[in-house]
Amino acid sequence: MDKGQSPLFAELTLGADTQDSTAQSGVKFTGTDNPRHLRVIHALMTRPRKREEIDRIAGASNGPELMAELRRRGISRKARRVPGIDRDGYPIKFGIYEFNDDDRRAVNAWLSKRNRKGS
């Protein structure tokens, strides 16, 4: 593990698993070894993030497509739209991404299964 790297991120970078399911929630997360996905998963396990934050965290400028890729892999949560005011004073709705409990359980089950395989 690199200095300053959180344990969860270190676990996420161990490699991909292509099969997983969670009996409790019914959500199936198939896993990933894509570094952009891993950075975003780690960030969303910590707290909700604005769409612009997802772009910066992933290191790419298409956060919505990255989140769509995670949904295709089994993450169920879509962005919720939150009212706000832009810098010019106009009302807007911006996207907030967050994992729900089922998504967290699915990611944790995937991590647990990967860790068992690595032992």
C-alpha positions in Angstrom: 0.0 0.0 0.0 1.4 3.4 -0.9 1.9 6.0 1.8 -1.3 8.0 2.3 -3.4 5.5 0.4 -6.5 4.3 2.3 -6.9 0.6 2.9 -10.1 0.4 0.8 -8.4 1.9 -2.2 -5.5 -0.6 -1.8 -8.0 -3.4 -1.7 -9.8 -2.1 -4.8 -6.5 -2.0 -6.8 -5.7 -5.7 -6.3 -7.4 -6.8 -9.5 -10.8 -7.6 -10.9 -13.3 -10.3 -10.2 -15.9 -11.0 -12.8 -18.5 -12.8 -10.7 -20.3 -11.7 -7.5 -23.7 -11.4 -5.9 -25.1 -10.4 -2.7 -27.8 -12.5 -1.2 -29.1 -9.7 1.1 -29.8 -7.1 -1.5 -30.1 -8.9 -4.9 -27.7 -6.3 -6.4 -24.9 -8.0 -8.4 -21.7 -6.0 -8.9 -19.4 -7.8 -11.3 -16.3 -5.9 -10.3 -13.7 -3.9 -12.3 -10.0 -3.3 -12.6 -10.4 0.0 -14.4 -8.4 2.6 -12.5 -11.0 5.3 -13.2 -13.8 3.1 -11.8 -11.7 2.2 -8.8 -11.0 5.8 -7.9 -14.7 6.7 -8.2 -15.9 3.6 -6.2 -13.5 4.6 -3.4 -14.7 8.2 -3.4 -18.4 7.1 -3.4 -17.8 4.7 -0.6 -16.7 7.7 1.4 -19.5 10.2 0.6 -21.8 11.5 -2.1 -20.1 13.5 -4.9 -21.1 16.1 -7.4 -20.8 15.2 -11.1 -17.9 17.6 -11.5 -16.1 15.9 -8.6 -16.5 12.5 -10.4 -14.8 14.0 -13.4 -11.8 15.2 -11.3 -11.6 12.0 -9.3 -11.8 9.7 -12.4 -9.3 11.9 -14.3 -11.8 12.0 -17.2 -14.3 14.6 -18.4 -17.3 12.3 -18.8 -18.5 11.3 -15.4 -22.0 10.4 -16.5 -20.7 7.8 -18.9 -18.3 6.4 -16.2 -21.3 6.1 -13.9 -23.3 4.4 -16.6 -20.4 1.9 -17.0 -20.6 1.1 -13.3 -24.4 0.7 -13.6 -23.8 -1.8 -16.4 -21.6 -3.7 -14.0 -24.3 -3.8 -11.3 -24.2 -0.5 -9.4 -27.9 0.5 -9.2 -27.8 4.2 -8.1 -28.3 7.0 -10.6 -27.6 10.6 -10.0 -30.2 12.6 -8.1 -30.9 16.1 -9.2 -30.5 18.8 -6.6 -31.6 22.4 -7.0 -29.0 25.1 -6.8 -27.8 28.4 -8.1 -25.1 28.7 -10.7 -22.3 31.4 -10.6 -24.5 33.7 -12.7 -27.3 33.5 -10.2 -29.6 31.3 -12.3 -31.5 28.4 -10.8 -30.2 25.0 -11.9 -30.3 21.3 -11.0 -27.0 19.6 -10.6 -26.2 15.9 -10.3 -25.1 14.2 -7.1 -23.9 10.6 -7.2 -24.0 8.4 -4.1 -24.1 4.7 -3.3 -27.2 3.4 -1.6 -27.0 0.6 1.0 -27.5 -2.1 -1.7 -24.6 -0.7 -3.7 -22.3 -0.5 -0.6 -23.2 -4.1 0.2 -22.5 -5.2 -3.3 -19.1 -3.5 -3.4 -18.2 -4.9 0.0 -19.2 -8.4 -1.1 -17.1 -8.1 -4.2 -14.1 -6.9 -2.1 -14.6 -9.7 0.4 -14.7 -12.3 -2.4 -11.6 -10.9 -4.0 -9.8 -10.9 -0.7 -10.7 -14.6 -0.1 -9.4 -15.6 -3.6 -6.2 -13.7 -2.9 -5.5 -15.5 0.4 
